[in-house]
Amino acid sequence: MSIDKIVRLAELTAENWYECCSLQITENQEKFIENNAISILQSKFEPSLRPFVIYYGDKVAGFLMYNTEPEELDGYWIYRIMIDHRFQGKGIGKDASSIMISKMSNLPNAKKLVVGYHPENLGAHGLYESLGFIDYGDRFGKEMAVVKTINQ
């Protein structure tokens, strides 16, 4: 079975939120991303945010979240993508991101998707570059913002 058939997104629910909070990244990634619990809490106070659990088969392997309202750079922002350290290096992040991009492309007037990350986060850089995000030089604090144009 190919990986794209076993990676899926599911809405964050009362049944899966705690396991999602227990996911961990590698120690050298900790300076680049907030804990999932912070993101989940943020989604409860900002109703335009959509949190999802990433499943690899029947295992909770990661977390992602995006905004359903356009923001800076007139785009829809990806807030989080994280894969638990035990599942990294299997293409799960790329497959989950592709599914997310497809969902976000269907948002009203979706022309651009934007994600911000720390320039030293080489894993994020490689992922977003492979998905067609381009660095136009936009910076927000310590983060760079890269953009993917949506063709509708």
C-alpha positions in Angstrom: 0.0 0.0 0.0 1.4 3.4 -0.9 1.9 6.0 1.8 -0.7 8.4 0.2 -3.4 5.8 1.0 -2.5 5.6 4.7 -1.8 9.2 5.5 -5.1 11.0 6.3 -6.3 14.1 8.2 -9.0 14.0 10.8 -10.6 16.8 12.6 -9.4 17.3 16.2 -12.0 15.8 18.5 -12.5 14.9 22.2 -11.3 11.4 21.2 -7.9 12.4 19.7 -6.8 15.7 21.1 -4.9 14.3 24.1 -2.9 11.9 22.1 -2.1 14.8 19.7 -0.8 16.8 22.7 1.5 13.9 23.6 3.4 14.0 20.2 7.0 15.1 20.4 9.5 16.5 18.0 13.3 16.1 18.2 15.2 18.2 20.6 16.8 20.3 17.9 13.4 21.2 16.5 11.9 22.5 19.8 13.2 26.0 19.1 11.1 26.2 15.9 7.6 25.2 16.9 5.1 25.6 19.7 3.8 22.6 21.6 0.6 21.2 20.1 -1.4 22.0 23.3 -0.7 25.7 22.7 -2.0 25.4 19.1 -5.1 23.4 20.2 -5.9 26.0 22.8 -5.4 28.8 20.3 -7.9 27.2 18.0 -10.5 27.3 20.7 -10.2 31.1 21.0 -9.8 31.8 17.3 -12.8 30.1 15.5 -11.3 30.6 12.0 -8.4 28.2 12.8 -8.9 24.6 11.8 -6.9 22.0 13.7 -6.4 18.5 12.3 -4.7 15.3 13.5 -2.4 13.5 11.0 -2.9 9.8 11.0 -0.5 7.3 9.6 -2.6 4.2 9.3 -4.4 4.0 12.6 -1.6 5.9 14.5 -1.6 9.5 15.5 1.5 10.8 13.8 1.2 14.6 13.7 -0.8 17.8 13.9 -1.5 20.6 11.6 -3.6 23.8 11.7 -4.5 26.5 9.2 -6.6 29.6 9.1 -9.8 29.9 7.1 -9.7 33.7 7.0 -7.1 35.5 4.8 -4.4 37.4 6.6 -1.1 39.1 5.8 0.0 39.0 2.2 -3.6 38.4 1.2 -3.3 34.7 1.8 -4.6 31.9 3.9 -1.9 31.0 6.5 -0.7 27.6 7.6 -0.2 27.8 11.3 1.3 24.4 12.2 2.6 21.3 10.7 4.4 18.9 13.0 5.2 15.2 12.7 6.1 13.2 15.8 9.8 12.3 15.9 9.0 8.5 15.6 7.3 9.1 12.2 9.7 11.6 10.7 11.5 10.8 7.4 8.6 8.7 6.0 7.0 11.4 3.7 4.1 11.8 6.1 4.5 15.5 6.4 4.6 16.0 2.7 1.5 13.8 2.1 -0.4 15.5 4.9 0.6 18.9 3.6 -0.6 18.0 0.1 -4.0 17.0 1.6 -4.1 20.3 3.6 -3.2 22.4 0.5 -6.0 20.7 -1.4 -8.5 21.6 1.4 -7.2 25.2 1.6 -7.4 25.6 -2.1 -11.2 25.3 -1.8 -11.5 28.2 0.6 -13.3 31.3 -0.8 -11.2 33.2 -3.2 -8.1 31.2 -2.3 -5.3 32.7 -4.4 -2.3 32.3 -2.1 -1.3 30.1 0.8 1.4 31.4 3.2 3.5 29.8 5.8 6.0 31.3 8.2 9.0 29.5 9.7 12.4 30.2 11.2 15.1 30.4 8.4 17.2 27.9 10.3 14.5 25.3 10.1 15.9 23.4 7.2 13.3 20.6 7.4 10.5 23.1 7.0 12.4 24.8 4.2 12.8 21.6 2.2 9.2 20.6 2.8 7.7 23.9 1.6 10.1 24.3 -1.3 9.1 20.8 -2.5 5.4 21.8 -2.3 5.9 24.8 -4.5 6.2 27.6 -1.9 8.4 30.5 -3.0 10.4 32.9 -0.8 9.7 36.5 -2.0 11.6 38.0 0.8 8.7 38.6 3.2 9.7 38.5 6.9 7.7 38.7 10.1 9.8 39.1 13.2 12.2 36.1 13.3 10.2 34.2 10.6 10.4 34.1 6.9 7.1 33.8 5.0 6.9 31.7 1.8 4.0 31.7 -0.6 2.3 29.2 -2.8 0.1 30.6 -5.6 -3.2 28.7 -6.1 -4.4 28.2 -9.7 -8.2 28.1 -9.8 
